[in-house]
């Protein structure tokens, strides 16, 4: 297991100032902009999403304040790897609390509205 500690300016990855830089599917982009009303990535999203989306995929521990967009980060990372043409389980998200599980479920359902994967 490899962990990367990132502080400001200490990463080989480039921050994403716009979601378009992440090469997300049109369906996920619609979920972000239309359904969730995002305008641009938050600070935690701008730093962590390029790490989550760019191979080689490594383990990531991210810390940020409540309401900063962490759930959207890992849900986007998970959904970006799902092939909607495969009708089989492709992702599993394990949450330590019911509250977090409900939050992840809500964000996932919003983002997959047009993906047809659930």
N, C-alpha and C positions, 0 to 999 in steps of 0.2 A: 504494500500500500504506500502510495506516495502522496504527500501533502505539500501544498505550495502556500506559503504565507506571503500575502501580498499587502504591501503598504503603498502609499502613493508613489507612483513612478517606479515601482520595483516589480515589474512584470514584463514578460516577453510578448504579452498580448496587447492589442490596441483596444482602448475603450470604444464602445459604440455610442455615438451621439444620437443616432437614429435607429429605429428598429429595422429599417430597410437594409442596413449594413449587415444584418445577420442572416440574410437569405432564407427567411421564413416563408412558408407556403402562403399563398394568397388567403386561404381560409384562416390561418392563424393571425395574419395581419388584420383581417377584418375583425376577428375577435378582439384583438388589442385596441384597435382604433374605434370601431363602431360599438361593439358590445361593452367593452370595459372603459371606453372613453380616455384611453391613454393618449398623450400628445408626444411624449418622448420618454426614453428610459430614465428611471431614477438613478441616483448615484450607484446604488448597489447593483442595479440591473446593467448599467453601462459598464461596470467593471467585471461583473461575474458572467454575464451572458456570453461574451466572446470566449471565455474559458470553458463554459459548459458546451458551447456549440462547435468548437474547433477541435478536430482530432490532433494529437491523441487525447482521448477523453481521460481525464484524471479525476481523482476524488477532490472534492472542494468543500471546505467549511467556510461558510459566509456568516458574518455577524453584522446586523444592522438593527435600527430601531423598529418598533412595531409600525406597521402601515407603510413600510418603505418599498415593498414589492418583492420580497424574498420568495413568497409562494409562487408568484407569477414566474420568477426565474426558473425554479426547478420544474414547474409544470410545463413551461415552454421547452425546456431541455428534454423532458420526457416525451412530449407530444411531437417534437420535431423529428424524432427517430421512429415514430409509428408509421407503418405503411398501411394506408386506409384500404388497400385492395386485399390485404390478408385478413381473413375473418377468423382470427385466433388471438388469444391474449398475447400482448407484446410488451406491456409495461405493468409494473407493480409498485405502488407507493405505500410504504409502511409508515404510519404516523404514531407517535408516542401517546397522543391524547385524542379523545373524541372531538374536542373543539378544533384541533388542527386538522383532523380527518375531515370534518365538515367544511372547513375553510378550503382545503385542497379540492374536495369534491365540487364545491361551488365554482371555484376558479376553472377547474377542468371542464365542467359542464358548459360554462360560458365560452371557453376557448374552442371546444370541439363542436360547437353548434353546427357549423358548416362542414366539418371534416367527415362526418358520418362514420365514426369509429367506435362509438359506444352502443 
